[in-house]
Amino acid sequence: MNQNQFKWFMPGDLDGFFGLMIDNLIQILVLSFLLTTLCGVPGDFIYKVILPGTAISLLLGNLFYSWQAYRLGKKKIDPTLPHCPTELIRFLYSPLYSLLYFPYIRKLEITKPHGR
């Protein structure tokens, strides 16, 4: 095998995958908890709309970035070129969720957390 040939998997990819997966899972669990307890968003909305949409967007985003890295790696012949996981846009989560969910919460006129 040629030293410059592009490879789909490199040493450390599996570690990176599980690290990213656990980090995303923790973020989703924390966000689900905060939306139900602090914001009062109904659990049905979270489990039937938000979580499936998040899963689909992470899957499609990572597949797209992998495809881009494959094309760039073939062009530059750089076997160590990583793809850019969607995790790198974490700083956008807070403003995005604020823009998306607070109008929904205001519409429902929820002012207190559940149970108080």
C-alpha positions in Angstrom: 0.0 0.0 0.0 1.3 3.4 -0.9 2.3 5.6 2.0 0.4 8.6 0.6 -2.8 6.6 -0.1 -5.9 8.0 1.7 -7.2 5.8 4.5 -10.7 5.7 5.8 -9.7 4.9 9.4 -6.5 5.8 11.3 -5.3 4.9 14.7 -7.1 6.9 17.3 -10.4 7.3 15.3 -12.2 4.9 17.6 -11.1 6.8 20.7 -12.2 10.0 19.1 -15.6 8.6 18.1 -16.4 7.3 21.6 -15.2 10.5 23.2 -17.3 12.6 20.9 -20.3 10.3 21.3 -20.2 10.4 25.1 -19.8 14.2 25.1 -22.8 14.6 22.8 -24.8 12.2 24.9 -24.1 14.2 28.1 -25.0 17.4 26.4 -28.3 16.0 25.1 -29.2 14.6 28.6 -28.4 17.9 30.3 -30.3 19.9 27.8 -33.3 17.6 28.1 -33.2 17.8 31.9 -32.9 21.6 31.8 -35.7 22.1 29.3 -38.1 20.0 31.3 -37.3 21.2 34.8 -36.3 24.9 34.3 -38.2 25.8 31.2 -41.2 23.5 31.6 -41.1 22.2 28.1 -43.3 19.0 27.9 -41.4 15.7 27.8 -43.4 14.5 24.8 -42.2 17.5 22.8 -38.6 16.8 23.8 -38.7 13.0 23.2 -40.8 13.1 20.0 -39.4 16.2 18.3 -36.2 17.6 19.7 -34.2 14.3 20.3 -35.0 12.7 16.9 -34.2 16.0 15.2 -30.9 16.2 17.1 -30.0 12.6 16.2 -30.7 13.1 12.5 -28.8 16.4 12.4 -25.7 14.9 14.1 -25.8 11.9 11.8 -26.2 13.9 8.6 -23.7 16.6 9.7 -21.0 14.1 10.5 -21.6 12.1 7.2 -21.4 15.4 5.2 -18.1 16.4 7.0 -16.7 13.0 6.5 -17.5 13.2 2.7 -15.8 16.6 2.6 -12.7 15.3 4.4 -12.5 12.3 2.0 -12.6 14.6 -1.1 -10.1 17.0 0.4 -7.8 14.1 1.5 -7.9 12.6 -2.0 -7.0 16.0 -3.5 -4.2 16.9 -1.0 -3.2 13.2 -0.5 -3.0 13.8 3.2 -3.8 10.5 5.0 -4.1 12.2 8.4 -6.7 14.7 7.4 -9.5 14.6 10.0 -13.1 15.4 9.3 -14.6 18.3 11.2 -17.2 16.9 13.5 -20.3 18.8 14.3 -19.2 19.0 17.9 -17.0 22.0 17.0 -20.0 24.2 16.8 -21.0 23.7 20.4 -20.8 27.4 21.2 -23.9 27.9 19.0 -26.0 25.6 21.1 -27.1 28.2 23.8 -28.1 31.0 21.4 -29.8 28.5 19.1 -31.8 26.8 21.8 -32.7 30.2 23.2 -34.0 31.4 19.8 -35.9 28.2 19.2 -37.5 27.3 22.5 -38.1 30.5 24.4 -40.8 31.6 21.9 -42.4 28.2 22.4 -42.3 28.6 26.2 -43.7 32.1 26.0 -46.5 30.9 23.8 -47.4 28.3 26.5 -47.1 31.0 29.1 -45.0 28.8 31.4 -43.5 30.9 34.1 -42.6 28.4 36.8 -40.8 25.0 36.7 -43.0 21.9 37.2 -43.7 20.8 40.7 -43.5 24.2 42.4 
